[in-house]
Amino acid sequence: MKPRAGRGRTTQYRNMPAMAIPDDVAIPMCGLCKSEFIDEQTSEAIAPRLHQAYLDSLRTRARIAIDLLSKHISQRRLEQLLGLSQGYLSRTRAGTGNPSPELVSHLATLCQDPATRLADLERFWSLPDTEWAPLHQSAPMRRQRPAVPVSSALPGHALAPINRLFVASAPRTAPSSPSEAGPCSDTTARRASENAPPEPA
């Protein structure tokens, strides 16, 4: 096990899952299995080199993005849309500044479809706060509660629709006395007695 330099090595660093490690950075490596071992002491020793490699990568990506976007918009107008000071992109392209990963992310997103996304950005900043596109998406329609089916009524109750309201009528009950039965009670009782079977002797 001894420190070794090499080419084609990568590591996860901040928002980059596979950032290239400088070729001259020595990392302890097993001579048999070629596995690298980074302990706390090694990590502290190579941290400044990794940070510098990260800044170099941001500057390179920003320069490429600015060159692509300059074919569709002036640098000054792009600075205005991104809220940057005048000359910032020019200095960044020349490599005299360190762009933030947030700025590089914005530039990279605009480069995916410059004509469309720059127009969207222009429109975004030209509209009032409450009138840009995502706030005007139609809300999903609410489901209407289904009507109660007649078959779900209790036995002996009929549902009668009155002004869209369902009113349950109470079941009929037998009269408690002959006086409440009405004029038809005597006739009904007489017919019932005539049809009844004879009593055994």
ABEGO torsion letter per residue (X at the ends): XBBBBEBGBBBBBEABABBBBBAABBBBBBAAAGBBBBBAAAAAAAAAAAAAAAAAAAAAAAAAAAAAAAAABBAAAAAAAAGBBBGAAAAAAAGABBBBAAAAAAAAAAAABAAAAAAAAAAAAABBAAABAAAABBBBBBBBBBBBBAAABBBGBBBBBBGGBBBBBBBBBBBABAAAAEAAAAAAAAAAAAABBBBBX
